Amino acid sequence: MIPIFFFEHIFNLLVADVRIAYLAALYCKIVAPGMLLFFIGADYAFLAASMGVTHFGLVTNASASLFHYCCSYVLCKYYHWGMYGIAISTFLHFVVRLFVPIYLAQINEKTKKCLIPLSDKDSWTGFPQIIKLAGVQIMVSVMGWWAFDVFTLLASLLRDTDIAA
């Protein structure tokens, strides 16, 4: 999470307009903590999928997308929060993506048997390894997203004749 403090400086180097760099950094600062919640929720969906319960991902994506759309509409259309509203909506979208699979895991008979309460000492066994793997998963995902963004940015610098070729 340390790079979060340098987002504005990084965006100032990449973007000529200071206001756009500020808004991009603000968006990342608000959304970045929510990504951890997203990956925790995704682990529940992966657990369920490995047990043959494949609807967790579909229900999570559908409900979070619908929530994100409605929340973005309200925050931008009625409250006129602009980029700040989109960032808040995206963060809340990640919160939904955490709680929907947890709820589904609690009510599904197959996955309910595998859940261990946090009060159980066995639930903390291997916790450092889990944190290391989560860090790697976050970095790989973020690097993939950023690679897509960088290629999109580079493609926008090409002339129309180069793109057509």
Z-matrix of the N, CA and C atoms (Angstrom, degrees):
N
C 1 1.439
C 2 1.530 1 111.83
N 3 1.312 2 117.75 1 -6.49
C 4 1.466 3 120.15 2 -179.34
C 5 1.526 4 111.92 3 -61.72
N 6 1.343 5 120.12 4 -38.49
C 7 1.473 6 118.63 5 179.41
C 8 1.524 7 113.91 6 -59.35
N 9 1.326 8 117.55 7 -17.90
C 10 1.462 9 120.32 8 -179.59
C 11 1.523 10 111.70 9 -59.09
N 12 1.329 11 117.21 10 -28.90
C 13 1.461 12 121.23 11 -179.32
C 14 1.531 13 112.32 12 -75.22
N 15 1.326 14 116.51 13 -16.84
C 16 1.464 15 121.06 14 -176.59
C 17 1.523 16 113.34 15 -106.40
N 18 1.320 17 117.21 16 4.68
C 19 1.467 18 120.44 17 -177.45
C 20 1.523 19 112.28 18 -55.92
N 21 1.315 20 117.23 19 -45.50
C 22 1.462 21 119.14 20 -176.42
C 23 1.524 22 111.28 21 -64.98
N 24 1.334 23 117.23 22 -39.11
C 25 1.467 24 120.30 23 178.52
C 26 1.532 25 110.81 24 -66.10
N 27 1.335 26 115.64 25 -40.26
C 28 1.463 27 120.04 26 179.35
C 29 1.526 28 110.18 27 -63.87
N 30 1.333 29 116.54 28 -45.77
C 31 1.462 30 119.85 29 -179.75
C 32 1.526 31 112.15 30 -68.31
N 33 1.317 32 118.26 31 -31.02
C 34 1.467 33 120.64 32 175.43
C 35 1.519 34 111.12 33 -63.93
N 36 1.331 35 116.99 34 -33.04
C 37 1.467 36 120.48 35 177.30
C 38 1.533 37 111.23 36 -72.84
N 39 1.329 38 116.83 37 -33.04
C 40 1.458 39 120.63 38 -175.25
C 41 1.523 40 113.98 39 -87.62
N 42 1.327 41 117.33 40 -28.83
C 43 1.460 42 121.67 41 -172.36
C 44 1.521 43 109.33 42 -119.17
N 45 1.322 44 116.80 43 137.63
C 46 1.462 45 120.75 44 -179.03
C 47 1.527 46 112.17 45 -74.65
N 48 1.323 47 117.53 46 -34.38
C 49 1.458 48 121.40 47 -176.95
C 50 1.536 49 109.83 48 -84.17
N 51 1.321 50 116.82 49 121.76
C 52 1.463 51 122.70 50 -177.00
C 53 1.529 52 111.01 51 -65.47
N 54 1.313 53 117.68 52 -36.92
C 55 1.467 54 120.89 53 -179.30
C 56 1.522 55 111.24 54 -65.77
N 57 1.321 56 116.63 55 -40.58
C 58 1.465 57 119.56 56 178.11
C 59 1.521 58 110.34 57 -66.40
N 60 1.330 59 117.43 58 -40.15
C 61 1.459 60 120.92 59 177.28
C 62 1.531 61 110.64 60 -61.91
N 63 1.327 62 116.66 61 -40.65
C 64 1.463 63 120.74 62 178.96
C 65 1.524 64 110.80 63 -64.21
N 66 1.343 65 117.23 64 -45.57
C 67 1.455 66 120.64 65 -179.58
C 68 1.531 67 112.02 66 -65.67
N 69 1.327 68 116.81 67 -38.73
C 70 1.467 69 120.52 68 177.96
C 71 1.530 70 110.67 69 -64.96
N 72 1.330 71 116.61 70 -41.54
C 73 1.461 72 120.61 71 178.23
C 74 1.524 73 110.70 72 -66.59
N 75 1.317 74 117.09 73 -40.83
C 76 1.467 75 121.28 74 178.10
C 77 1.524 76 110.24 75 -61.27
N 78 1.317 77 116.06 76 -45.19
C 79 1.462 78 120.75 77 178.49
C 80 1.535 79 110.40 78 -58.03
N 81 1.331 80 116.66 79 -48.23
C 82 1.466 81 120.48 80 -178.31
C 83 1.526 82 111.84 81 -64.76
N 84 1.324 83 117.32 82 -38.23
C 85 1.468 84 120.31 83 179.84
C 86 1.518 85 111.60 84 -65.60
N 87 1.318 86 117.24 85 -34.10
C 88 1.465 87 120.19 86 179.89
C 89 1.523 88 110.76 87 -79.35
N 90 1.318 89 117.26 88 -39.85
C 91 1.464 90 121.30 89 -173.04
C 92 1.531 91 112.90 90 -82.39
N 93 1.319 92 118.92 91 -31.10
C 94 1.465 93 122.14 92 -173.35
C 95 1.530 94 113.71 93 -54.80
N 96 1.337 95 120.58 94 -46.22
C 97 1.470 96 118.21 95 178.25
C 98 1.531 97 113.07 96 -62.84
N 99 1.324 98 117.01 97 -29.56
C 100 1.455 99 120.10 98 178.69
C 101 1.513 100 113.08 99 -68.05
N 102 1.315 101 116.74 100 -23.48
C 103 1.462 102 119.64 101 179.44
C 104 1.524 103 111.34 102 -64.19
N 105 1.326 104 117.24 103 -34.59
C 106 1.461 105 119.98 104 176.29
C 107 1.526 106 109.89 105 -61.70
N 108 1.321 107 116.52 106 -42.14
C 109 1.460 108 120.45 107 177.71
C 110 1.526 109 110.68 108 -62.77
N 111 1.321 110 116.30 109 -40.06
C 112 1.469 111 121.14 110 178.03
C 113 1.528 112 111.01 111 -58.65
N 114 1.331 113 117.18 112 -45.24
C 115 1.462 114 119.92 113 -177.40
C 116 1.526 115 112.01 114 -70.47
N 117 1.320 116 118.02 115 -32.40
C 118 1.463 117 119.93 116 175.68
C 119 1.524 118 109.57 117 -66.05
N 120 1.331 119 117.08 118 -44.81
C 121 1.464 120 120.48 119 177.03
C 122 1.519 121 112.15 120 -63.26
N 123 1.328 122 116.65 121 -38.14
C 124 1.466 123 120.50 122 178.80
C 125 1.528 124 110.87 123 -63.07
N 126 1.332 125 116.88 124 -33.83
C 127 1.464 126 119.50 125 177.95
C 128 1.527 127 111.42 126 -63.18
N 129 1.331 128 117.02 127 -37.59
C 130 1.468 129 119.76 128 175.40
C 131 1.521 130 110.86 129 -63.62
N 132 1.321 131 117.36 130 -41.74
C 133 1.467 132 120.72 131 178.65
C 134 1.526 133 110.50 132 -65.54
N 135 1.343 134 117.63 133 -38.62
C 136 1.472 135 120.82 134 177.93
C 137 1.531 136 110.24 135 -66.50
N 138 1.338 137 117.26 136 -39.70
C 139 1.461 138 120.86 137 177.22
C 140 1.527 139 109.91 138 -59.78
N 141 1.318 140 115.85 139 -46.94
C 142 1.461 141 119.62 140 -179.53
C 143 1.523 142 111.25 141 -63.90
N 144 1.327 143 117.35 142 -42.09
C 145 1.465 144 120.61 143 -179.96
C 146 1.523 145 111.08 144 -63.33
N 147 1.329 146 116.91 145 -36.90
C 148 1.463 147 119.44 146 178.72
C 149 1.527 148 111.74 147 -68.29
N 150 1.341 149 116.49 148 -18.36
C 151 1.467 150 121.06 149 177.99
C 152 1.524 151 112.10 150 -97.22
N 153 1.338 152 116.79 151 5.55
C 154 1.452 153 120.88 152 178.83
C 155 1.521 154 114.20 153 88.90
N 156 1.335 155 117.27 154 6.04
C 157 1.466 156 121.42 155 177.91
C 158 1.523 157 106.03 156 -100.60
N 159 1.313 158 116.68 157 96.29
C 160 1.467 159 120.25 158 -169.47
C 161 1.520 160 114.64 159 -97.87
N 162 1.313 161 119.00 160 -2.97
C 163 1.460 162 119.70 161 -175.97
C 164 1.529 163 113.27 162 -82.86
N 165 1.322 164 119.34 163 -8.14
C 166 1.469 165 121.15 164 -179.69
C 167 1.522 166 111.26 165 -59.16
N 168 1.322 167 116.62 166 -47.29
C 169 1.467 168 120.73 167 -178.99
C 170 1.514 169 112.11 168 -62.22
N 171 1.334 170 116.74 169 -42.90
C 172 1.462 171 121.09 170 -179.74
C 173 1.524 172 111.30 171 -64.23
N 174 1.318 173 116.60 172 -47.40
C 175 1.468 174 120.37 173 -178.80
C 176 1.519 175 110.34 174 -65.70
N 177 1.325 176 116.84 175 -40.70
C 178 1.462 177 120.75 176 179.60
C 179 1.523 178 111.07 177 -64.02
N 180 1.323 179 117.16 178 -48.39
C 181 1.467 180 120.43 179 -179.78
C 182 1.522 181 111.96 180 -63.21
N 183 1.317 182 117.15 181 -43.24
C 184 1.462 183 120.52 182 -178.42
C 185 1.525 184 111.20 183 -65.64
N 186 1.332 185 116.75 184 -47.16
C 187 1.466 186 118.87 185 -177.92
C 188 1.523 187 111.55 186 -68.80
N 189 1.322 188 117.81 187 -40.18
C 190 1.467 189 120.35 188 179.67
C 191 1.526 190 111.13 189 -68.08
N 192 1.326 191 117.30 190 -38.18
C 193 1.466 192 120.00 191 178.77
C 194 1.522 193 111.27 192 -66.32
N 195 1.325 194 116.73 193 -43.44
C 196 1.461 195 120.19 194 177.62
C 197 1.533 196 110.84 195 -62.40
N 198 1.332 197 116.40 196 -43.85
C 199 1.459 198 120.44 197 177.60
C 200 1.524 199 111.11 198 -61.78
N 201 1.327 200 116.95 199 -43.55
C 202 1.461 201 121.67 200 -178.95
C 203 1.527 202 110.80 201 -62.33
N 204 1.323 203 116.24 202 -43.65
C 205 1.460 204 120.04 203 178.90
C 206 1.530 205 110.83 204 -61.54
N 207 1.327 206 116.66 205 -49.60
C 208 1.478 207 120.68 206 -177.85
C 209 1.524 208 111.14 207 -64.67
N 210 1.306 209 117.03 208 -43.92
C 211 1.461 210 121.12 209 -179.39
C 212 1.530 211 110.69 210 -65.33
N 213 1.320 212 117.71 211 -43.45
C 214 1.467 213 121.04 212 177.93
C 215 1.518 214 110.93 213 -61.64
N 216 1.315 215 115.87 214 -42.04
C 217 1.467 216 120.38 215 -179.99
C 218 1.530 217 110.72 216 -61.51
N 219 1.323 218 116.37 217 -46.55
C 220 1.471 219 120.10 218 -178.54
C 221 1.531 220 110.99 219 -66.75
N 222 1.329 221 117.28 220 -46.32
C 223 1.464 222 120.05 221 -176.45
C 224 1.527 223 112.57 222 -68.56
N 225 1.329 224 116.91 223 -33.61
C 226 1.469 225 119.41 224 -178.41
C 227 1.525 226 112.59 225 -89.81
N 228 1.322 227 116.85 226 -41.18
C 229 1.461 228 120.05 227 -175.68
C 230 1.532 229 112.33 228 -77.93
N 231 1.326 230 116.63 229 -46.63
C 232 1.461 231 119.49 230 -173.97
C 233 1.526 232 113.96 231 -92.99
N 234 1.344 233 115.99 232 -36.33
C 235 1.465 234 118.89 233 -179.01
C 236 1.525 235 112.88 234 -96.46
N 237 1.317 236 117.37 235 -11.16
C 238 1.471 237 123.08 236 177.74
C 239 1.533 238 111.88 237 55.89
N 240 1.326 239 116.41 238 43.66
C 241 1.465 240 120.47 239 -179.27
C 242 1.525 241 112.71 240 -86.43
N 243 1.303 242 118.84 241 -11.20
C 244 1.460 243 121.93 242 176.86
C 245 1.521 244 113.02 243 59.92
N 246 1.333 245 115.50 244 -132.19
C 247 1.463 246 121.21 245 -177.30
C 248 1.530 247 111.88 246 -62.51
N 249 1.310 248 116.58 247 -33.86
C 250 1.468 249 120.61 248 177.50
C 251 1.532 250 109.74 249 -63.03
N 252 1.314 251 117.64 250 -41.41
C 253 1.458 252 121.35 251 177.63
C 254 1.519 253 112.35 252 -65.05
N 255 1.335 254 116.41 253 -39.67
C 256 1.470 255 119.88 254 177.21
C 257 1.525 256 110.30 255 -64.10
N 258 1.324 257 117.11 256 -40.79
C 259 1.463 258 120.74 257 179.38
C 260 1.524 259 111.33 258 -64.43
N 261 1.324 260 117.04 259 -45.19
C 262 1.463 261 120.69 260 177.81
C 263 1.526 262 110.40 261 -62.38
N 264 1.317 263 116.41 262 -43.17
C 265 1.453 264 121.19 263 178.69
C 266 1.530 265 111.52 264 -61.98
N 267 1.314 266 116.73 265 -41.28
C 268 1.467 267 120.33 266 178.82
C 269 1.520 268 111.04 267 -65.82
N 270 1.334 269 116.72 268 -41.51
C 271 1.464 270 120.02 269 177.39
C 272 1.531 271 110.22 270 -61.27
N 273 1.327 272 117.16 271 -46.26
C 274 1.469 273 120.58 272 179.16
C 275 1.525 274 111.39 273 -64.78
N 276 1.329 275 116.47 274 -31.92
C 277 1.469 276 121.51 275 174.78
C 278 1.524 277 109.99 276 -60.55
N 279 1.337 278 117.27 277 -41.73
C 280 1.467 279 120.56 278 177.11
C 281 1.525 280 111.46 279 -66.73
N 282 1.323 281 117.75 280 -33.91
C 283 1.467 282 121.17 281 176.27
C 284 1.527 283 109.93 282 -63.69
N 285 1.331 284 116.65 283 -43.23
C 286 1.465 285 120.58 284 176.75
C 287 1.524 286 109.90 285 -61.75
N 288 1.336 287 116.27 286 -40.16
C 289 1.470 288 120.08 287 -179.86
C 290 1.524 289 112.00 288 -68.67
N 291 1.320 290 117.81 289 -14.60
C 292 1.462 291 120.87 290 172.35
C 293 1.522 292 110.66 291 -84.05
N 294 1.329 293 117.17 292 -48.50
C 295 1.453 294 120.38 293 -170.03
C 296 1.524 295 114.66 294 -79.97
N 297 1.310 296 119.21 295 -28.18
C 298 1.467 297 120.37 296 179.50
C 299 1.535 298 111.26 297 -64.31
N 300 1.343 299 120.62 298 -49.39
C 301 1.466 300 118.02 299 178.84
C 302 1.535 301 113.29 300 -67.02
N 303 1.343 302 116.64 301 -31.35
C 304 1.464 303 118.44 302 176.75
C 305 1.528 304 109.85 303 -64.90
N 306 1.323 305 116.13 304 -43.59
C 307 1.466 306 120.02 305 177.87
C 308 1.528 307 110.53 306 -63.03
N 309 1.326 308 116.79 307 -45.51
C 310 1.460 309 120.03 308 179.80
C 311 1.526 310 111.63 309 -62.17
N 312 1.322 311 116.94 310 -36.68
C 313 1.473 312 120.52 311 178.50
C 314 1.524 313 111.18 312 -67.21
N 315 1.336 314 116.48 313 -30.88
C 316 1.463 315 120.04 314 179.48
C 317 1.525 316 112.35 315 -73.04
N 318 1.322 317 117.83 316 -30.73
C 319 1.469 318 119.74 317 -175.12
C 320 1.531 319 113.28 318 -98.66
N 321 1.328 320 118.22 319 -12.23
C 322 1.463 321 120.91 320 179.65
C 323 1.532 322 109.18 321 -86.10
N 324 1.331 323 116.52 322 133.53
C 325 1.464 324 120.47 323 -176.10
C 326 1.528 325 113.16 324 -65.30
N 327 1.342 326 117.37 325 -39.01
C 328 1.464 327 120.04 326 -179.06
C 329 1.528 328 112.14 327 -66.99
N 330 1.315 329 116.27 328 -46.75
C 331 1.467 330 119.45 329 -175.25
C 332 1.523 331 112.52 330 -79.95
N 333 1.313 332 117.16 331 -25.95
C 334 1.469 333 120.15 332 -179.18
C 335 1.531 334 111.17 333 -60.51
N 336 1.339 335 116.65 334 -35.01
C 337 1.468 336 121.07 335 -178.88
C 338 1.528 337 112.50 336 -66.28
N 339 1.341 338 117.62 337 -24.45
C 340 1.467 339 121.39 338 -175.89
C 341 1.523 340 113.45 339 -89.96
N 342 1.306 341 118.36 340 -11.67
C 343 1.458 342 120.96 341 -175.93
C 344 1.521 343 110.75 342 -78.76
N 345 1.310 344 115.66 343 133.43
C 346 1.465 345 122.32 344 178.02
C 347 1.520 346 107.11 345 -113.56
N 348 1.340 347 118.08 346 130.61
C 349 1.473 348 118.49 347 178.86
C 350 1.528 349 111.15 348 -64.36
N 351 1.335 350 116.30 349 149.05
C 352 1.462 351 120.62 350 -179.67
C 353 1.525 352 112.28 351 -65.13
N 354 1.331 353 117.49 352 -19.74
C 355 1.460 354 120.34 353 178.29
C 356 1.528 355 112.46 354 -73.69
N 357 1.319 356 117.29 355 -16.70
C 358 1.461 357 121.81 356 178.65
C 359 1.521 358 109.25 357 -76.13
N 360 1.333 359 117.23 358 133.10
C 361 1.473 360 120.01 359 -177.72
C 362 1.525 361 112.65 360 -64.74
N 363 1.328 362 117.49 361 -26.20
C 364 1.461 363 120.37 362 179.63
C 365 1.529 364 112.74 363 -70.00
N 366 1.331 365 116.98 364 -20.04
C 367 1.462 366 118.90 365 179.76
C 368 1.529 367 111.76 366 -71.00
N 369 1.316 368 117.50 367 -17.62
C 370 1.466 369 121.28 368 -179.46
C 371 1.523 370 112.27 369 -98.69
N 372 1.338 371 117.67 370 -0.96
C 373 1.458 372 121.36 371 177.71
C 374 1.527 373 108.99 372 -68.46
N 375 1.310 374 116.49 373 128.56
C 376 1.460 375 120.95 374 179.78
C 377 1.511 376 114.08 375 78.16
N 378 1.331 377 117.99 376 14.47
C 379 1.464 378 121.05 377 -177.87
C 380 1.527 379 112.96 378 -59.44
N 381 1.349 380 120.02 379 -41.86
C 382 1.472 381 118.70 380 177.89
C 383 1.533 382 112.92 381 -60.34
N 384 1.327 383 117.44 382 -37.98
C 385 1.460 384 120.13 383 178.23
C 386 1.531 385 110.80 384 -66.87
N 387 1.328 386 116.34 385 -37.04
C 388 1.463 387 120.05 386 178.62
C 389 1.517 388 110.34 387 -64.25
N 390 1.328 389 117.02 388 -41.81
C 391 1.468 390 121.02 389 178.96
C 392 1.528 391 110.09 390 -63.78
N 393 1.325 392 117.17 391 -41.95
C 394 1.469 393 120.04 392 178.32
C 395 1.533 394 110.80 393 -62.07
N 396 1.327 395 116.96 394 -44.89
C 397 1.459 396 120.21 395 179.24
C 398 1.522 397 111.44 396 -65.65
N 399 1.332 398 117.08 397 -37.63
C 400 1.462 399 120.10 398 177.96
C 401 1.526 400 110.39 399 -64.74
N 402 1.326 401 116.95 400 -39.48
C 403 1.466 402 120.46 401 177.60
C 404 1.521 403 111.64 402 -62.20
N 405 1.317 404 116.77 403 -42.85
C 406 1.459 405 120.95 404 177.90
C 407 1.526 406 110.34 405 -64.49
N 408 1.335 407 116.81 406 -42.58
C 409 1.463 408 120.45 407 179.66
C 410 1.525 409 110.82 408 -62.44
N 411 1.313 410 117.32 409 -42.13
C 412 1.464 411 120.97 410 179.03
C 413 1.525 412 110.19 411 -63.68
N 414 1.316 413 117.24 412 -46.28
C 415 1.467 414 120.62 413 -178.04
C 416 1.527 415 111.14 414 -62.98
N 417 1.319 416 117.35 415 -43.75
C 418 1.470 417 119.98 416 -179.61
C 419 1.527 418 110.40 417 -64.06
N 420 1.311 419 117.26 418 -43.66
C 421 1.469 420 120.11 419 179.67
C 422 1.517 421 111.60 420 -64.73
N 423 1.318 422 116.39 421 -45.84
C 424 1.461 423 120.29 422 -179.19
C 425 1.521 424 110.77 423 -64.56
N 426 1.325 425 116.86 424 -40.97
C 427 1.463 426 119.59 425 178.73
C 428 1.531 427 110.90 426 -64.02
N 429 1.325 428 116.94 427 -36.14
C 430 1.461 429 119.95 428 176.54
C 431 1.520 430 111.81 429 -65.40
N 432 1.330 431 116.66 430 -42.86
C 433 1.458 432 120.08 431 177.62
C 434 1.521 433 110.62 432 -64.53
N 435 1.316 434 116.40 433 -43.97
C 436 1.463 435 119.87 434 -179.08
C 437 1.522 436 111.49 435 -66.05
N 438 1.336 437 117.11 436 -37.00
C 439 1.462 438 119.71 437 177.59
C 440 1.526 439 109.94 438 -61.38
N 441 1.318 440 116.90 439 -42.73
C 442 1.462 441 120.05 440 176.45
C 443 1.527 442 110.49 441 -60.64
N 444 1.328 443 117.31 442 -44.04
C 445 1.465 444 121.21 443 179.83
C 446 1.527 445 111.62 444 -64.20
N 447 1.325 446 116.54 445 -41.01
C 448 1.472 447 119.81 446 179.87
C 449 1.523 448 110.02 447 -65.21
N 450 1.332 449 117.80 448 -43.19
C 451 1.463 450 120.18 449 178.60
C 452 1.521 451 111.16 450 -64.98
N 453 1.325 452 117.15 451 -36.42
C 454 1.463 453 120.46 452 176.36
C 455 1.525 454 110.22 453 -65.14
N 456 1.328 455 116.21 454 -42.59
C 457 1.465 456 120.53 455 178.33
C 458 1.526 457 110.46 456 -63.25
N 459 1.317 458 117.46 457 -44.45
C 460 1.462 459 120.65 458 179.34
C 461 1.528 460 111.13 459 -64.87
N 462 1.330 461 116.63 460 -38.23
C 463 1.466 462 119.37 461 179.00
C 464 1.521 463 111.28 462 -65.98
N 465 1.324 464 116.83 463 -30.53
C 466 1.462 465 119.02 464 179.29
C 467 1.523 466 112.03 465 -71.48
N 468 1.321 467 117.53 466 -16.43
C 469 1.459 468 121.33 467 178.62
C 470 1.525 469 112.56 468 -85.72
N 471 1.346 470 116.53 469 -12.72
C 472 1.462 471 120.74 470 179.70
C 473 1.521 472 110.77 471 -76.46
N 474 1.317 473 115.70 472 150.27
C 475 1.466 474 120.29 473 175.46
C 476 1.515 475 109.91 474 -75.34
N 477 1.315 476 116.01 475 161.03
C 478 1.463 477 121.08 476 -179.55
C 479 1.519 478 111.14 477 -60.83
N 480 1.336 479 117.17 478 -37.02
C 481 1.469 480 120.43 479 -179.12
C 482 1.536 481 111.10 480 -67.29
N 483 1.347 482 116.63 481 -33.95
C 484 1.466 483 119.74 482 177.58
C 485 1.518 484 111.40 483 -69.66
N 486 1.321 485 116.24 484 -39.19
C 487 1.470 486 121.05 485 -179.41
C 488 1.519 487 109.50 486 -68.76
N 489 1.318 488 118.20 487 -38.10
C 490 1.461 489 122.61 488 -178.78
C 491 1.523 490 112.09 489 -68.69
N 492 1.307 491 117.83 490 -23.99
C 493 1.454 492 120.73 491 -175.89
C 494 1.465 493 112.43 492 -75.66
